[in-house]
Amino acid sequence: MNPFGTGGTASLLQRLRPTPRIGVADLLEVADAVLPSLTGPHLRVELVRRTSAGSVVVLEEDERSLHVELADLADDMTSAGVAPTPEAMAAALDAWVARRPVTDATAGAAGVAVLDWTDAVRSSVGWRVVVRRGDVALPWTPAPGTPPERVHATRAAATARSATVDLALRVEGPVALWSHPAAPVLATTVLAAPDRALARIAAAGLPVEEMHAVVTPHRPLACAGRSVAARLAGETPEVSVTLPWARLPELAWL
């Protein structure tokens, strides 16, 4: 998913064809009409017109800020396959603002704990605080200078709040599958309370001895006994990490 909510960059076939470009003048007109409606109590979204250097979109919310050249935004929209129509550009701007960085206050008030990749090669996973906005869950990174006690409190609150996330539990043979209908990354919130998750799996009729989690962040979560989990991990084409239940509370925070 790219920052404009179009599902990804343009396909290979689309890139081989002439791509309709987003014109800066057209985007300026749409931004001028749309951006004022996207402001909030703590969120400033402003189009700053500059005759010589080009216009800039400014997003400011508490300690977070973004300043993006409108020309760069137009290029990025074109690369993402946004159609050069007022409606498509307006929707892309709305999605882009929704994907702005998460503030410390928002993370503290609404964050939940999920498992995410710790590195680009996807070799291990760790806990991360995310905040849901619509159909996306955005990661929180503590702002520079955030006191350690506030970071700890935010993570602790997110861990507790994870129990409130409504997940679907489906049993397929010896496997318990957890999923979220809108934001797949939220499936692993269930692991923030391992004992509670085990109880729900047992209530669904599955044995819980030697329970393991087969984790592929941003995908549904599979839980099964050790041998079944190992087989699942070997059969799936996606990169995954298999974790014994006792390791879940020991995983590092990102």
FIKOLVO-592301 format. One line per 4 residues: their letters; for each residue x, y, z of N, C-alpha, C, CB. Coordinates in pm, whole numbers. Glycine has a CB too. Layout:
residues N
A	X Y Z X Y Z X Y Z X Y Z ~ ... .
END
This chain:
residues 254
MNPF	85 -119 0 0 0 0 88 124 0 -96 1 123 ~ 62 215 -95 140 338 -101 69 448 -22 163 382 -247 ~ 132 565 -7 71 670 77 -57 729 22 169 779 97 ~ -97 691 -99 -216 750 -158 -334 653 -164 -185 800 -297 .
GTGG	-317 535 -102 -428 442 -92 -468 374 -220 -544 511 -39 ~ -377 371 -321 -413 309 -449 -371 165 -460 -351 386 -562 ~ -310 108 -351 -277 -33 -349 -136 -65 -387 -366 -104 -438 ~ -58 30 -437 81 3 -473 124 89 -589 100 -143 -508 .
TASL	250 75 -629 297 148 -744 238 90 -870 450 147 -751 ~ 252 160 -980 195 114 -1106 254 -20 -1146 218 217 -1216 ~ 172 -105 -1212 218 -236 -1256 319 -221 -1369 100 -323 -1300 ~ 387 -333 -1402 484 -330 -1510 419 -289 -1641 552 -466 -1525 .
LQRL	300 -345 -1669 231 -311 -1793 196 -163 -1796 105 -395 -1808 ~ 152 -110 -1680 119 32 -1675 242 118 -1697 55 67 -1540 ~ 358 72 -1644 480 151 -1661 530 149 -1804 588 99 -1569 ~ 495 44 -1880 536 37 -2019 451 127 -2107 530 -106 -2068 .
RPTP	333 161 -2061 244 249 -2135 270 394 -2097 96 212 -2108 ~ 235 488 -2183 245 629 -2143 154 655 -2022 206 723 -2261 ~ 210 713 -1917 136 736 -1793 81 877 -1790 226 711 -1671 ~ -52 891 -1775 -108 1026 -1760 -50 1093 -1637 -262 1023 -1752 .
RIGV	11 1206 -1654 78 1273 -1543 -18 1362 -1466 196 1354 -1594 ~ 10 1372 -1337 -62 1467 -1252 3 1603 -1272 -59 1424 -1100 ~ -70 1698 -1323 -17 1831 -1343 -12 1909 -1213 -100 1907 -1446 ~ 97 1982 -1193 111 2058 -1069 0 2163 -1057 250 2127 -1062 .
ADLL	-33 2228 -1168 -138 2329 -1164 -274 2267 -1129 -148 2401 -1300 ~ -300 2147 -1183 -426 2079 -1152 -429 2036 -1006 -445 1956 -1243 ~ -317 1983 -955 -312 1942 -816 -323 2062 -722 -182 1865 -789 ~ -266 2174 -763 -276 2296 -683 -422 2336 -666 -196 2411 -749 .
EVAD	-498 2329 -773 -639 2366 -767 -717 2273 -674 -701 2365 -907 ~ -689 2141 -686 -758 2044 -601 -716 2061 -456 -730 1900 -649 ~ -586 2076 -432 -535 2091 -295 -593 2214 -229 -383 2099 -295 ~ -606 2321 -303 -661 2445 -250 -803 2425 -200 -657 2556 -355 .
AVLP	-879 2336 -268 -1017 2313 -230 -1031 2207 -120 -1097 2271 -350 ~ -941 2108 -121 -959 1991 -34 -889 2005 101 -907 1867 -103 ~ -766 2057 101 -686 2054 223 -749 2124 344 -554 2116 196 ~ -816 2239 326 -876 2302 445 -975 2213 519 -946 2430 404 .
SLTG	-1042 2122 448 -1140 2034 512 -1074 1921 589 -1234 1977 408 ~ -943 1902 573 -874 1791 638 -806 1833 768 -771 1733 544 ~ -816 1958 805 -757 2005 930 -837 1952 1049 -751 2160 934 ~ -773 1952 1167 -839 1907 1288 -799 1992 1405 -807 1760 1315 .
PHLR	-846 1956 1527 -816 2037 1645 -667 2058 1667 -875 1973 1767 ~ -586 1955 1641 -441 1967 1659 -365 1955 1528 -393 1861 1756 ~ -437 1939 1419 -376 1915 1289 -388 2037 1198 -439 1793 1222 ~ -274 2086 1154 -271 2196 1058 -233 2138 922 -171 2308 1102 .
VELV	-317 2159 823 -290 2118 685 -305 2243 599 -386 2002 637 ~ -196 2288 543 -197 2417 475 -120 2410 344 -140 2526 565 ~ -172 2476 243 -103 2492 116 -37 2629 115 -202 2476 -3 ~ 95 2630 113 171 2754 114 215 2785 -28 294 2746 211 .
RRTS	161 2892 -84 194 2930 -222 323 3012 -224 78 3010 -286 ~ 415 2970 -310 541 3043 -326 562 3066 -476 662 2964 -263 ~ 566 3191 -514 573 3225 -656 701 3176 -721 561 3375 -674 ~ 814 3195 -656 942 3162 -718 983 3017 -696 1049 3253 -664 .
AGSV	962 2964 -575 1014 2831 -542 911 2719 -558 1065 2831 -402 ~ 787 2750 -585 685 2647 -595 610 2628 -464 747 2515 -639 ~ 487 2581 -474 402 2567 -356 443 2447 -272 255 2555 -398 ~ 411 2455 -143 448 2351 -46 323 2315 36 565 2399 48 .
VVLE	306 2185 62 201 2140 153 264 2120 291 133 2008 101 ~ 204 2180 392 256 2174 528 156 2097 615 281 2316 586 ~ 206 1992 682 128 1918 781 198 1933 915 113 1766 741 ~ 125 1980 1015 180 1994 1149 78 1943 1250 218 2141 1179 .
EDER	122 1854 1336 35 1799 1441 121 1773 1564 -37 1669 1393 ~ 97 1847 1668 177 1838 1790 326 1847 1755 147 1706 1867 ~ 405 1744 1791 549 1751 1767 590 1705 1626 621 1667 1871 ~ 495 1664 1544 526 1611 1411 499 1715 1303 446 1483 1383 .
SLHV	583 1717 1200 560 1810 1089 616 1752 960 625 1947 1119 ~ 550 1786 850 593 1749 716 583 1872 627 507 1632 658 ~ 684 1894 543 680 1998 442 717 1933 310 778 2117 477 ~ 621 1928 217 641 1856 91 612 1948 -26 551 1730 85 .
ELAD	706 1954 -119 684 2032 -241 566 1975 -319 812 2034 -329 ~ 479 2062 -365 363 2017 -440 405 1944 -568 271 2135 -474 ~ 513 1989 -630 563 1922 -750 607 1779 -720 679 2000 -811 ~ 670 1760 -604 711 1624 -565 588 1537 -538 802 1628 -441 .
LADD	487 1597 -476 364 1523 -448 297 1480 -579 268 1609 -363 ~ 298 1568 -678 240 1535 -808 316 1421 -874 240 1658 -900 ~ 449 1423 -866 531 1315 -923 503 1183 -853 681 1350 -913 ~ 493 1187 -720 468 1065 -644 331 1008 -676 480 1093 -493 .
MTSA	231 1094 -692 98 1046 -729 99 981 -867 -3 1162 -727 ~ 172 1042 -961 182 984 -1094 245 845 -1087 263 1076 -1186 ~ 354 832 -1011 422 703 -997 333 599 -932 550 720 -916 ~ 244 643 -844 154 551 -774 31 515 -857 111 610 -643 .
GVAP	17 575 -974 -96 542 -1061 -223 616 -1031 -122 399 -1054 ~ -215 729 -960 -334 810 -933 -381 873 -1064 -304 920 -826 ~ -508 860 -1093 -563 917 -1216 -564 1069 -1208 -706 864 -1241 ~ -537 1137 -1320 -533 1285 -1319 -671 1348 -1327 -448 1334 -1435 .
TPEA	-759 1306 -1237 -892 1364 -1229 -908 1431 -1093 -1002 1256 -1251 ~ -994 1532 -1084 -1013 1599 -953 -1054 1502 -844 -1117 1708 -966 ~ -1142 1408 -877 -1190 1313 -776 -1077 1223 -726 -1303 1228 -833 ~ -996 1171 -819 -886 1082 -779 -780 1157 -701 -825 1017 -902 .
MAAA	-749 1278 -743 -648 1356 -670 -697 1393 -531 -612 1482 -749 ~ -826 1425 -518 -881 1458 -387 -875 1337 -294 -1027 1508 -401 ~ -910 1219 -347 -904 1097 -266 -760 1066 -226 -964 979 -342 ~ -665 1089 -317 -524 1063 -288 -473 1157 -180 -440 1076 -415 .
LDAW	-512 1283 -185 -472 1379 -81 -529 1338 54 -519 1521 -118 ~ -654 1295 56 -717 1253 181 -642 1132 239 -866 1218 157 ~ -606 1035 154 -532 917 200 -393 955 247 -523 812 89 ~ -329 1048 180 -194 1091 217 -194 1158 353 -137 1187 111 .
VARR	-291 1243 380 -299 1309 511 -330 1205 618 -408 1419 510 ~ -414 1108 588 -447 1004 686 -325 921 724 -557 913 632 ~ -227 913 633 -106 834 659 8 918 716 -60 766 530 ~ -22 1034 769 79 1119 831 139 1051 954 19 1256 870 .
PVTD	255 1096 999 318 1035 1117 229 1042 1241 451 1104 1147 ~ 237 939 1323 158 929 1446 225 1009 1557 140 780 1488 ~ 149 1093 1623 204 1174 1732 213 1091 1860 118 1300 1756 ~ 294 1142 1953 307 1076 2083 173 1070 2155 411 1147 2169 .
ATAG	98 1179 2149 -31 1184 2219 -130 1083 2161 -90 1325 2212 ~ -134 1073 2028 -225 979 1964 -187 836 1996 -226 1000 1812 ~ -57 806 1994 -11 672 2029 -49 637 2172 140 660 2011 ~ -36 734 2262 -71 709 2401 -219 687 2423 -25 822 2485 .
AAGV	-301 751 2339 -445 744 2358 -511 632 2280 -507 873 2319 ~ -451 590 2168 -520 495 2080 -432 383 2028 -577 568 1965 ~ -305 378 2064 -215 277 2011 -245 137 2061 -75 313 2044 ~ -214 38 1977 -222 -103 2015 -89 -168 1977 -343 -176 1945 .
AVLD	-61 -283 2036 67 -352 2014 50 -461 1909 120 -411 2145 ~ 138 -461 1810 140 -565 1706 283 -614 1687 81 -511 1572 ~ 298 -725 1618 430 -773 1580 461 -727 1439 438 -928 1591 ~ 585 -677 1419 627 -628 1289 771 -672 1265 613 -473 1280 .
WTDA	814 -664 1141 951 -700 1107 1050 -604 1172 971 -700 954 ~ 1160 -657 1219 1262 -573 1282 1361 -517 1182 1336 -651 1388 ~ 1367 -576 1062 1466 -532 964 1414 -557 823 1601 -605 985 ~ 1488 -503 725 1445 -511 586 1449 -653 530 1530 -421 501 .
VRSS	1537 -737 584 1547 -875 533 1447 -969 600 1689 -928 555 ~ 1368 -919 691 1260 -995 754 1312 -1119 825 1156 -1034 650 ~ 1413 -1099 907 1473 -1211 978 1412 -1234 1115 1621 -1189 991 ~ 1348 -1133 1172 1290 -1146 1305 1178 -1043 1322 1399 -1127 1416 .
VGWR	1102 -1060 1431 991 -969 1457 1005 -911 1597 854 -1042 1441 ~ 938 -800 1619 934 -736 1749 804 -662 1767 1053 -641 1767 ~ 781 -614 1888 657 -542 1917 666 -396 1869 627 -547 2068 ~ 555 -348 1817 547 -210 1770 410 -154 1806 571 -202 1616 .
VVVR	407 -26 1842 280 43 1864 229 97 1732 295 158 1969 ~ 104 67 1699 42 121 1579 -91 187 1616 21 10 1473 ~ -133 278 1531 -261 347 1549 -342 328 1421 -240 501 1580 ~ -465 286 1438 -551 263 1321 -616 394 1277 -658 158 1352 .
RGDV	-608 418 1146 -682 528 1083 -754 468 963 -587 648 1041 ~ -884 449 976 -959 386 869 -914 242 850 -942 464 738 ~ -873 208 727 -833 72 696 -682 49 706 -879 36 559 ~ -609 145 760 -464 128 774 -426 142 921 -387 230 687 .
ALPW	-318 74 958 -262 86 1093 -121 141 1077 -262 -51 1169 ~ -97 258 1134 28 330 1112 122 316 1232 0 477 1083 ~ 251 296 1207 345 276 1316 377 406 1389 473 215 1265 ~ 403 391 1516 448 504 1598 595 489 1631 364 515 1728 .
TPAP	670 595 1609 810 603 1651 821 718 1750 906 623 1528 ~ 872 693 1870 882 802 1967 960 920 1910 949 753 2097 ~ 911 1040 1934 981 1160 1888 1113 1173 1962 894 1286 1908 ~ 1214 1232 1897 1341 1255 1967 1318 1334 2096 1440 1329 1876 .
GTPP	1377 1286 2203 1362 1354 2330 1243 1311 2413 1353 1498 2307 ~ 1161 1217 2359 1049 1169 2440 1103 1097 2564 958 1073 2357 ~ 1059 1135 2683 1111 1072 2805 1088 921 2805 1044 1134 2929 ~ 1187 844 2852 1172 698 2854 1048 650 2929 1294 637 2917 .
ERVH	1011 720 3034 894 678 3110 765 694 3028 883 758 3240 ~ 763 796 2941 646 813 2855 642 705 2747 645 952 2790 ~ 758 669 2693 764 561 2595 714 431 2658 909 542 2542 ~ 761 403 2780 719 281 2849 568 283 2875 796 266 2983 .
ATRA	515 396 2918 372 406 2947 289 387 2820 340 541 3011 ~ 336 442 2709 264 428 2582 261 282 2539 329 514 2473 ~ 374 214 2552 380 73 2513 294 -14 2605 525 23 2515 ~ 297 15 2733 216 -61 2827 67 -42 2800 249 -20 2972 .
AATA	26 82 2770 -114 109 2740 -155 40 2610 -139 260 2730 ~ -65 40 2511 -95 -25 2383 -112 -176 2402 16 3 2281 ~ -27 -235 2486 -38 -378 2514 -172 -411 2576 76 -423 2606 ~ -213 -332 2674 -342 -355 2739 -458 -331 2643 -357 -266 2861 .
RSAT	-446 -229 2560 -554 -193 2467 -571 -297 2356 -527 -55 2406 ~ -469 -375 2331 -478 -476 2225 -590 -576 2249 -346 -549 2212 ~ -624 -598 2376 -731 -692 2409 -867 -645 2358 -738 -712 2558 ~ -880 -517 2325 -1009 -463 2278 -1026 -476 2128 -1022 -318 2318 .
VDLA	-921 -517 2055 -930 -528 1909 -1017 -649 1874 -789 -540 1844 ~ -1115 -627 1789 -1209 -733 1752 -1151 -814 1636 -1348 -673 1713 ~ -1112 -937 1664 -1053 -1024 1563 -1146 -1142 1534 -915 -1074 1609 ~ -1131 -1195 1413 -1202 -1318 1377 -1111 -1437 1404 -1246 -1315 1227 .
LRVE	-1164 -1539 1472 -1091 -1663 1498 -1157 -1775 1419 -1088 -1696 1651 ~ -1078 -1838 1333 -1129 -1949 1253 -1040 -2071 1276 -1133 -1912 1101 ~ -1101 -2186 1294 -1027 -2310 1316 -1029 -2392 1187 -1087 -2390 1434 ~ -910 -2426 1140 -897 -2514 1024 -811 -2633 1063 -834 -2438 901 .
GPVA	-876 -2745 1091 -803 -2862 1138 -735 -2832 1270 -701 -2907 1034 ~ -602 -2853 1278 -530 -2827 1404 -476 -2684 1416 -416 -2923 1417 ~ -524 -2593 1330 -468 -2458 1323 -575 -2355 1362 -413 -2428 1182 ~ -534 -2262 1448 -618 -2146 1481 -570 -2028 1398 -614 -2114 1634 .
LWSH	-659 -1969 1321 -626 -1857 1234 -695 -1731 1284 -666 -1886 1088 ~ -614 -1627 1311 -667 -1499 1357 -653 -1397 1244 -592 -1450 1485 ~ -756 -1316 1225 -750 -1216 1119 -832 -1094 1158 -801 -1275 985 ~ -801 -983 1090 -878 -860 1106 -933 -823 968 -790 -742 1167 .
PAAP	-1061 -789 958 -1122 -770 826 -1072 -649 749 -1268 -757 841 ~ -1019 -548 817 -979 -425 748 -829 -402 749 -1047 -307 811 ~ -763 -424 863 -620 -396 878 -550 -525 921 -595 -281 982 ~ -498 -603 826 -441 -735 858 -332 -733 964 -385 -796 736 .
VLAT	-253 -623 974 -145 -619 1073 -199 -633 1215 -67 -488 1060 ~ -325 -602 1237 -382 -608 1371 -406 -751 1419 -511 -532 1375 ~ -389 -850 1332 -412 -989 1373 -325 -1029 1491 -387 -1083 1257 ~ -203 -976 1497 -111 -1018 1603 -137 -946 1736 31 -993 1560 .
TVLA	-235 -856 1742 -269 -795 1871 -308 -901 1973 -382 -693 1855 ~ -362 -1013 1927 -406 -1118 2018 -288 -1174 2098 -475 -1231 1941 ~ -167 -1167 2043 -49 -1222 2110 3 -1132 2220 60 -1246 2009 ~ -49 -1010 2231 -6 -921 2338 -53 -971 2474 -60 -780 2314 .
APDR	-153 -1059 2475 -199 -1125 2598 -196 -1275 2572 -345 -1077 2640 ~ -79 -1337 2580 -66 -1479 2540 -158 -1573 2616 76 -1523 2561 ~ -176 -1553 2746 -262 -1643 2824 -407 -1633 2777 -253 -1610 2974 ~ -450 -1511 2750 -588 -1492 2702 -606 -1558 2565 -622 -1341 2694 .
ALAR	-505 -1545 2478 -513 -1608 2346 -521 -1760 2359 -392 -1568 2260 ~ -440 -1816 2448 -443 -1961 2469 -581 -2007 2516 -337 -2003 2571 ~ -641 -1929 2604 -774 -1965 2655 -877 -1966 2542 -817 -1868 2766 ~ -869 -1871 2453 -964 -1866 2342 -940 -1982 2246 -952 -1732 2267 .
IAAA	-813 -2017 2224 -783 -2131 2137 -836 -2260 2198 -631 -2142 2111 ~ -816 -2275 2330 -867 -2394 2398 -1019 -2399 2392 -819 -2396 2544 ~ -1083 -2283 2407 -1230 -2278 2402 -1281 -2314 2263 -1280 -2138 2441 ~ -1197 -2295 2162 -1237 -2331 2025 -1219 -2480 1998 -1157 -2250 1924 .
GLPV	-1165 -2553 2097 -1155 -2698 2084 -1020 -2751 2042 -1254 -2743 1989 ~ -917 -2666 2041 -784 -2711 1999 -696 -2737 2120 -718 -2608 1906 ~ -606 -2835 2112 -509 -2854 2221 -410 -2739 2221 -434 -2990 2206 ~ -362 -2703 2339 -273 -2587 2349 -133 -2624 2396 -333 -2485 2444 .
EEMH	-104 -2752 2405 30 -2794 2443 129 -2758 2333 33 -2946 2472 ~ 244 -2708 2373 352 -2671 2280 302 -2576 2170 413 -2796 2217 ~ 215 -2483 2208 160 -2390 2109 268 -2298 2054 47 -2307 2172 ~ 264 -2277 1923 356 -2188 1853 276 -2091 1766 458 -2269 1766 .
AVVT	335 -1976 1741 274 -1876 1651 357 -1867 1524 263 -1736 1721 ~ 291 -1878 1411 357 -1860 1280 322 -1719 1234 310 -1970 1174 ~ 418 -1629 1248 392 -1486 1230 444 -1437 1096 456 -1406 1344 ~ 356 -1381 1016 391 -1307 896 326 -1170 912 344 -1381 763 .
PHRP	400 -1070 960 337 -939 984 259 -888 862 444 -837 1023 ~ 147 -824 892 59 -769 789 -20 -877 717 139 -689 688 ~ -23 -997 776 -102 -1108 723 -175 -1175 840 -12 -1211 646 ~ -276 -1259 811 -339 -1333 920 -238 -1415 1000 -449 -1424 865 .
LACA	-272 -1444 1125 -184 -1514 1217 -228 -1659 1232 -181 -1444 1354 ~ -133 -1752 1225 -162 -1893 1245 -100 -1941 1376 -110 -1977 1127 ~ -175 -2017 1454 -126 -2074 1579 -154 -2223 1580 -193 -2004 1702 ~ -53 -2301 1618 -68 -2446 1619 40 -2508 1705 -62 -2504 1475 .
GRSV	29 -2637 1729 132 -2709 1801 263 -2708 1724 88 -2851 1827 ~ 371 -2747 1793 505 -2730 1737 521 -2796 1600 607 -2786 1831 ~ 484 -2921 1586 506 -2991 1460 421 -2935 1347 477 -3140 1476 ~ 296 -2904 1379 208 -2845 1276 259 -2707 1236 62 -2836 1327 .
AARL	303 -2628 1333 355 -2494 1302 478 -2503 1213 389 -2419 1431 ~ 566 -2599 1241 685 -2616 1158 647 -2653 1016 778 -2722 1216 ~ 547 -2737 1001 502 -2776 867 440 -2658 793 402 -2891 875 ~ 360 -2579 866 300 -2460 805 407 -2364 754 209 -2388 905 .
AGET	507 -2338 838 612 -2245 801 689 -2294 679 708 -2224 917 ~ 705 -2425 667 777 -2479 553 697 -2479 425 821 -2617 583 ~ 564 -2481 438 480 -2490 319 439 -2355 263 356 -2570 351 ~ 436 -2254 347 390 -2123 299 496 -2056 215 352 -2033 416 .
PEVS	458 -1992 103 557 -1922 20 603 -1789 80 500 -1898 -118 ~ 530 -1739 180 565 -1611 239 667 -1629 351 440 -1541 293 ~ 749 -1527 370 846 -1529 480 770 -1520 612 950 -1412 467 ~ 809 -1605 706 743 -1605 837 845 -1634 946 628 -1709 840 .
VTLP	804 -1610 1069 884 -1643 1187 797 -1728 1278 935 -1513 1261 ~ 850 -1843 1320 777 -1932 1409 828 -1915 1551 790 -2079 1364 ~ 738 -1884 1644 776 -1851 1781 706 -1941 1881 743 -1705 1811 ~ 782 -2001 1973 716 -2070 2084 645 -1969 2173 819 -2151 2167 .
WARL	539 -2013 2236 452 -1921 2312 529 -1845 2420 337 -1998 2376 ~ 625 -1913 2483 697 -1849 2594 783 -1732 2549 783 -1952 2665 ~ 816 -1725 2421 902 -1617 2372 826 -1488 2348 971 -1660 2245 ~ 696 -1494 2336 620 -1375 2297 641 -1256 2389 473 -1408 2292 .
PELA	636 -1272 2522 657 -1154 2607 801 -1103 2607 617 -1186 2749 ~ 894 -1185 2557 1036 -1148 2561 1081 -1069 2437 1122 -1273 2573 ~ 997 -1060 2337 1036 -992 2213 1059 -844 2238 929 -1012 2105 ~ 1157 -789 2167 1195 -649 2186 1091 -556 2123 1333 -621 2126 .
WL	1092 -431 2170 1009 -326 2112 1086 -254 2001 963 -225 2220 ~ 1013 -214 1898 1074 -143 1786 1050 7 1801 1017 -194 1650 .
END
